[in-house]
């Protein structure tokens, strides 16, 4: 109960801080002057901030967009999404009616003809394709462009929302690098490297991640064990759900982002042969973050020249027998701050700073770490 109350209080405080953001535009609805598709502009010369009103079309939906909606290009104007959703509703009503009214045709033997099965299968296939497009248009209208402030609270409510947020538009990637720093070291020449192995959407609205943390340290004493906590165990799996996400544009493609997710993570470390799982060094971690990024340098030619970021993370740990024997503690809270800068989406320098713990032993052993990450350029 205490855990729930504290995390709830953190969430309320974070949302109160986010409320200081200037008023946003009203939730996007269809307009007569709205254009359906915005084609890619290779020249890079824009007279206005197009990112405010456009939504990227997912690669796996482009074929259906072309065949069923006559939409070409890489981006959809979010103002058109509501009208397109209404259009798919109309098509679905027509298809349901045709499917219901289709009569069984018989062959020479008096049995249902193959053409009947083919016709019904075609209707079912079209219905499913239009339903997916309808779900995407509804999501693009509510989350794309510049939605209301209320729409930014609990932004992921269903599977399509989750796909849009975590995979299609990948809003989260533009801020979650705060929690994905690949190489960290304290000032005693010890290091740890962490990486995501598998990541994806878990219905209805969770993000699932399987990750690893390889460290020069082993959890043989209190200080080493404490300083491995922020990055997780050798093997860890997590479930994450967003409570709040706000992206406010301040120039051509430049933005300020505030993000508040909650996460559960299960960690396993120091795995050894012939050791029962319940005897391994394992622990549960419940965390809440408040993250923010700000595109620092204003230059039209480079939308992501430099991004300043920061995060506040509060975690509750609950460990097994081996965890408490190593740490001389089992259940406790910690608070960390992360500050840093990312340059040209390639180089990230950060500092992870311990702020507080309700356990004196943990508090005494916490040390700051410095993180450095290089991300290779993505192939088009």
MOLIN-V344991 format. One record per residue. N is the residue number from 0. SS is DSSP state (2 for helix, 1 for strand, 0 for the rest). OMEGA is omega in radians with two decimals (999 if undefined). BURIAL is # if it has 24 or more other C-alpha atoms within 12 Angstrom, else .. Layout:
N_SS_OMEGA_BURIAL / N_SS_OMEGA_BURIAL
//
This chain:
0_0_3.13_. / 1_2_3.12_. / 2_2_-3.13_. / 3_2_-3.10_. / 4_2_-3.09_. / 5_2_3.12_. / 6_2_3.10_# / 7_2_3.13_. / 8_2_3.10_. / 9_2_-3.12_# / 10_2_-3.14_# / 11_2_-3.14_. / 12_2_-3.13_. / 13_2_3.13_# / 14_2_3.10_# / 15_2_3.08_. / 16_2_-3.12_. / 17_2_-3.12_# / 18_0_3.12_. / 19_0_3.11_. / 20_0_3.11_. / 21_0_-3.09_. / 22_0_3.13_. / 23_0_3.07_. / 24_0_3.10_. / 25_0_-3.14_. / 26_0_-3.03_# / 27_0_3.01_# / 28_0_-3.10_# / 29_0_3.08_# / 30_0_-3.12_. / 31_0_-3.08_. / 32_0_-3.07_. / 33_0_3.07_. / 34_0_-3.06_. / 35_0_-3.03_# / 36_1_3.03_# / 37_1_-3.12_# / 38_0_-3.14_. / 39_0_3.13_. / 40_0_-3.08_. / 41_0_-3.12_. / 42_0_3.13_. / 43_0_-3.14_. / 44_0_-3.12_. / 45_0_3.14_. / 46_0_3.11_. / 47_0_-3.09_. / 48_0_-3.06_. / 49_2_-3.10_# / 50_2_3.13_# / 51_2_-2.98_# / 52_0_-3.09_# / 53_1_3.14_# / 54_1_3.11_# / 55_1_3.09_# / 56_0_-3.13_# / 57_0_-3.11_# / 58_2_-3.09_. / 59_2_3.08_. / 60_2_-3.05_# / 61_2_-3.14_# / 62_2_3.10_. / 63_2_3.08_# / 64_2_-3.13_# / 65_2_-3.02_. / 66_2_-3.03_. / 67_2_-3.07_# / 68_2_-3.10_# / 69_0_3.13_. / 70_0_3.13_# / 71_0_3.12_# / 72_0_-3.07_# / 73_0_-3.06_# / 74_1_3.11_# / 75_1_3.05_# / 76_1_-3.03_# / 77_2_3.12_# / 78_2_-3.13_# / 79_2_-2.98_# / 80_2_-3.10_# / 81_2_3.09_# / 82_2_3.12_# / 83_2_3.06_# / 84_2_3.12_# / 85_2_3.12_. / 86_2_3.12_. / 87_2_3.06_# / 88_2_3.14_# / 89_2_3.14_. / 90_2_3.13_# / 91_2_3.11_# / 92_2_3.12_. / 93_2_-3.11_. / 94_2_3.10_# / 95_2_-3.13_. / 96_2_3.14_. / 97_2_3.14_. / 98_2_-3.13_# / 99_2_-3.06_. / 100_2_3.13_. / 101_0_-3.11_. / 102_0_3.13_. / 103_0_3.03_. / 104_0_-3.08_. / 105_1_3.07_. / 106_0_-3.08_. / 107_0_3.14_. / 108_0_3.13_. / 109_0_3.11_. / 110_0_3.12_. / 111_1_-3.11_. / 112_0_3.12_. / 113_2_-3.12_. / 114_2_3.12_. / 115_2_3.14_. / 116_2_3.13_. / 117_2_3.14_. / 118_2_-3.14_. / 119_2_3.12_# / 120_2_3.12_. / 121_2_3.10_. / 122_2_-3.13_# / 123_2_3.13_. / 124_2_3.13_. / 125_2_3.14_# / 126_2_3.14_# / 127_2_3.13_. / 128_2_3.13_# / 129_2_3.12_# / 130_2_3.10_# / 131_2_3.11_# / 132_2_3.12_# / 133_2_3.12_# / 134_2_3.12_# / 135_2_-3.14_# / 136_2_3.11_# / 137_2_3.13_# / 138_2_3.14_# / 139_2_-3.14_# / 140_2_-3.07_# / 141_2_-3.09_# / 142_2_-3.12_# / 143_0_3.11_# / 144_0_-3.10_# / 145_0_-3.07_# / 146_0_3.12_# / 147_0_3.13_# / 148_0_-3.13_# / 149_2_-3.12_. / 150_2_-3.14_# / 151_2_3.08_# / 152_1_-3.02_# / 153_0_-3.03_# / 154_0_-3.10_# / 155_0_-3.05_# / 156_0_3.14_# / 157_0_-3.04_# / 158_2_3.14_# / 159_2_3.03_# / 160_2_-3.10_# / 161_2_3.11_# / 162_2_3.12_# / 163_2_-3.04_# / 164_2_-3.04_# / 165_2_-3.01_# / 166_2_-3.01_# / 167_2_3.13_# / 168_0_3.11_# / 169_0_3.06_# / 170_0_-3.03_# / 171_0_-3.09_# / 172_2_-3.10_. / 173_2_3.11_# / 174_2_-3.05_# / 175_2_3.03_# / 176_2_3.04_# / 177_2_-3.06_# / 178_2_-3.08_# / 179_0_-3.11_# / 180_0_-2.94_# / 181_0_-3.10_# / 182_1_-3.13_# / 183_1_3.14_# / 184_1_2.97_# / 185_0_-3.05_# / 186_0_3.10_. / 187_0_3.08_. / 188_0_3.00_. / 189_0_-3.04_# / 190_1_2.99_# / 191_1_3.11_# / 192_1_-3.13_# / 193_1_-3.11_# / 194_1_3.04_# / 195_1_3.13_# / 196_1_-3.14_. / 197_1_3.13_. / 198_1_3.14_. / 199_1_-3.09_# / 200_1_3.08_# / 201_1_-3.08_# / 202_0_0.03_. / 203_0_-3.04_. / 204_0_-3.13_# / 205_1_2.92_# / 206_1_3.14_# / 207_1_3.11_# / 208_1_2.99_# / 209_1_-3.03_# / 210_1_3.09_# / 211_1_3.08_# / 212_1_-3.13_# / 213_1_-3.01_# / 214_1_3.00_# / 215_0_-3.12_. / 216_0_2.90_# / 217_0_-3.04_# / 218_0_-3.07_# / 219_0_3.09_. / 220_0_-3.02_. / 221_2_-3.04_# / 222_2_-3.14_# / 223_2_3.13_# / 224_2_-3.14_# / 225_2_-3.05_# / 226_2_3.00_# / 227_2_-3.04_# / 228_2_-3.06_# / 229_2_-3.08_# / 230_2_3.13_# / 231_0_-3.09_# / 232_0_3.09_# / 233_0_3.08_# / 234_1_3.11_# / 235_1_3.08_# / 236_1_-3.07_# / 237_1_2.97_# / 238_1_-3.08_# / 239_1_3.10_# / 240_1_3.13_# / 241_1_3.05_# / 242_1_-3.10_# / 243_1_3.05_# / 244_1_3.13_# / 245_1_3.08_# / 246_1_-3.10_# / 247_1_-3.08_# / 248_1_-3.12_# / 249_0_3.14_# / 250_0_-3.11_# / 251_0_3.13_# / 252_0_-3.12_# / 253_0_-2.95_# / 254_1_2.97_# / 255_1_-3.08_# / 256_1_2.98_# / 257_1_-3.02_# / 258_1_3.12_# / 259_1_3.04_# / 260_1_2.95_# / 261_1_-3.02_# / 262_1_2.94_# / 263_1_3.14_# / 264_1_3.06_# / 265_1_-3.03_# / 266_1_3.03_# / 267_1_-3.11_# / 268_1_3.10_# / 269_0_3.13_# / 270_0_-3.11_. / 271_0_-3.12_. / 272_0_3.07_. / 273_0_3.08_. / 274_0_3.11_. / 275_0_-3.06_. / 276_2_-3.11_. / 277_2_3.09_. / 278_2_3.10_. / 279_0_3.08_# / 280_1_-3.08_# / 281_1_3.14_# / 282_1_3.08_# / 283_1_3.14_# / 284_1_3.07_# / 285_1_-3.03_# / 286_1_2.96_# / 287_1_-3.10_# / 288_1_2.81_# / 289_1_-3.02_# / 290_1_3.07_# / 291_1_3.03_# / 292_1_-3.13_# / 293_1_3.08_# / 294_1_-2.88_# / 295_0_-3.02_# / 296_0_-3.10_# / 297_0_3.11_. / 298_0_-2.99_. / 299_0_-3.07_. / 300_0_-3.11_. / 301_0_-3.09_. / 302_0_-3.11_# / 303_0_-3.10_# / 304_0_3.11_# / 305_1_-3.14_# / 306_1_3.06_# / 307_1_-3.12_# / 308_1_3.10_# / 309_1_-3.14_# / 310_1_2.98_# / 311_1_-3.07_# / 312_1_3.08_# / 313_1_-3.03_# / 314_1_3.02_# / 315_1_-3.09_# / 316_1_3.07_# / 317_1_-2.99_# / 318_1_3.09_# / 319_0_-3.07_# / 320_2_-3.12_. / 321_2_3.12_# / 322_2_-3.11_# / 323_2_3.13_# / 324_2_3.11_. / 325_2_-3.01_# / 326_2_-3.00_# / 327_0_3.13_# / 328_0_-3.11_# / 329_0_-3.11_# / 330_1_-3.11_# / 331_1_3.11_# / 332_1_2.99_# / 333_1_3.06_# / 334_1_-3.14_# / 335_1_2.99_# / 336_1_3.07_# / 337_1_3.11_# / 338_1_3.12_# / 339_1_-3.13_# / 340_1_3.05_# / 341_1_-3.07_# / 342_1_3.08_# / 343_0_3.12_. / 344_0_-3.11_# / 345_0_-3.02_. / 346_1_3.14_# / 347_1_3.07_# / 348_1_-3.07_# / 349_1_3.03_# / 350_1_3.09_# / 351_1_-2.95_# / 352_1_3.07_# / 353_1_-3.08_# / 354_1_-2.96_. / 355_1_2.94_# / 356_1_3.11_# / 357_0_3.10_. / 358_0_-3.07_. / 359_2_-3.14_. / 360_2_3.13_# / 361_2_-3.12_# / 362_2_-3.09_# / 363_2_-3.04_. / 364_2_-3.10_# / 365_0_3.08_# / 366_0_3.10_# / 367_0_3.08_# / 368_1_3.10_# / 369_1_-3.11_# / 370_1_3.09_# / 371_1_-3.11_# / 372_1_3.00_# / 373_1_3.14_. / 374_0_-3.14_. / 375_0_3.12_. / 376_0_-3.14_. / 377_0_3.08_. / 378_0_3.13_. / 379_0_999_.
//
